[in-house]
Amino acid sequence: MTEQDLFEVVCRHIQEVLPDVEVERIQLDHNMRELGANSIDRMDVVIGVQDELGIGVPSEALSKVHNLRSLVTVLQVHL
């Protein structure tokens, strides 16, 4: 799965959790907090993405995520 494919999965889950966020606002270099996501929203997105991809990412790896690009990278490593 490419970085772009993973980014599209993440975007889809962000839009499910934060339906008021326009897709154009979602950029790889943004973090979910900048999009208005609180900690529960962020976990909902991450859990939804992991469930869809059938993977589990350790909390330690997720703690190093600081923007959507790093989230995509961590997901790609665990595929």
MOWOHU-V605004 format. One record per residue. N is the residue number from 1. PHI is phi in degrees with one decimal (* if undefined). PSI is psi in whole degrees, 0 to 359 (none if undefined). Layout:
BEGIN
N/PHI/PSI + N/PHI/PSI
END
This chain:
BEGIN
1/*/132 + 2/-80.1/167 + 3/-58.4/319 + 4/-64.5/318 + 5/-60.1/314 + 6/-65.2/320 + 7/-61.0/321 + 8/-64.4/322 + 9/-63.9/314 + 10/-60.8/315 + 11/-58.5/317 + 12/-60.9/318 + 13/-72.2/325 + 14/-61.8/317 + 15/-67.4/329 + 16/-67.9/319 + 17/-81.2/325 + 18/-123.3/75 + 19/-63.9/343 + 20/-83.4/353 + 21/-84.5/122 + 22/-72.5/141 + 23/-57.9/330 + 24/-66.0/336 + 25/-78.5/343 + 26/-86.1/110 + 27/-125.3/151 + 28/-57.3/326 + 29/-87.1/3 + 30/-90.7/158 + 31/-108.3/165 + 32/-67.5/333 + 33/-62.0/320 + 34/-63.6/337 + 35/-89.0/358 + 36/99.8/11 + 37/-83.2/132 + 38/-87.0/181 + 39/-62.6/324 + 40/-68.5/318 + 41/-58.5/315 + 42/-62.6/318 + 43/-67.5/323 + 44/-60.0/318 + 45/-64.0/310 + 46/-62.9/316 + 47/-65.7/317 + 48/-60.9/318 + 49/-65.5/314 + 50/-60.8/317 + 51/-62.0/315 + 52/-62.3/321 + 53/-84.5/348 + 54/69.1/37 + 55/-126.9/166 + 56/-130.2/126 + 57/-107.7/126 + 58/-60.5/146 + 59/-56.5/325 + 60/-60.7/318 + 61/-67.9/320 + 62/-67.8/333 + 63/-67.7/343 + 64/-91.4/359 + 65/-77.6/127 + 66/-124.4/349 + 67/-155.5/179 + 68/-66.3/328 + 69/-61.9/315 + 70/-69.9/328 + 71/-62.5/313 + 72/-59.9/319 + 73/-62.9/314 + 74/-62.5/317 + 75/-62.7/318 + 76/-63.2/321 + 77/-63.5/327 + 78/-95.5/4 + 79/-73.2/none
END
